[in-house]
Amino acid sequence: MVRPTSEMTALVLAAGIGSRLRPITDTIPKAMVALTPTLPLLEHVLRQLTLQGIRRFVINLHHHPDAIRGYFGNGARFGAWIQYSDESDQLLDTAGAVRKAAEHLSDDFLLVYADQLHFYDYAPLIELHRRHKPLATVTLKRSDLPQNGDLAEAGPDARITQWYARPHEHRDFGGGKYLNAGMTVLSRRIVDHIPAGRPVSLDREVIPELVRTGQPVYGLAVETEILDVGTPEKYAYARQWFSARLDAAPRTRKALFLDRDGVILRELTPGHYLTDWSEARPTPGITELVAGARELGYLVLVATNQPQIGRGLLTEAGLQSIHQKLAELVGNNLDAIYHCPHVDEDGCECRKPKHGLLERAAREWQVSPETSFMVGDTFRDVGAASRFGCRSIFLRNEQNDGDLARCQPDHVVNQLGEVLDLLRESTR
Ligand SMILES: [Zn+2]
């Protein structure tokens, strides 16, 4: 799996207030509701896109903007580059959001709703858009009642001939009608069709007008399940559905798991933990290893014990800002960073040498242990790798021979360049 790289931007609409989800949304925007105890919906939305090679995002903000900005930062921790379009003062609706964010968008860009939960493969949609180069290519579905959304009629060439914005009279899909499913590719030229200075709806104003005046708009019918999280009942169902999806998904991806301290960063004095980025020293070869692993089709996932959180020496926010710097150091090429905040006495399942962190990452990213590697510099890393079932690589340094004597790694290396050789051999 070599991931395509794309300069295409995705505009992620995250300004939804989620008023029917109160009290959950009293303190967070709807896009930040948790799918699992450690995974907000918006993070899943971004992951699905980065997995498909789309790594440049503009996120619009309105309700509790700092909850999103504070968590995602500049995107580096998520293998992405994120810019924000602040609508704190005035919500601009879908097309208004496009107009406001226009300068940050690529010539063709994706429009994605942060409150839709799905695992959609965008490639056919992007392909259809690139073939016809219209102003808009929308996704279409029939998995809901016709009256619940905007309806489109498409000809055999996928060009949309009629658009019925809600509210409308239609109660069936006769005449080749479909519902607008949400995910859309737009040409930035569409900005010329969006009035300035007020909220404008794409589905109820701009697209109907384009279709009415004979401008090209295309539609692609999709079968993928798309869930809404807008009410407590739907949100509860969405979490169950998501969990079942993760449990059932075949684990086919290969990953390079990296320990942080002693692998990405040089070990500080034993027992001294990093609480300030200015103390960090990268291990020689780490940038090349991370980029090389990605090129070979590996996910690059960090799994690190951070007991200084459990000891009260560092906050989660402080750790996030260190990890943003860490991710920037390797060119925004880490897919995700998993950490255990506990101390031994907590008896958690995620502190290495237990393998809870690796298992959580594997479940969320569909990672196969058999084709994956873990690089570490202590017996804890080797123990976690062997419990998880992936191959372990022990990185020696001047002070860890004692650790090496306590474990049986599959490989022992003296420098990170040797890790890349092992990955290459394994890929051959
Ligand atoms: Zn833990």
Residues whose N, C-alpha, C, O or C-beta is under 5 A from the ligand:
A	BS01	ZN	C340 P341 H342 C348 E349 C350 R351
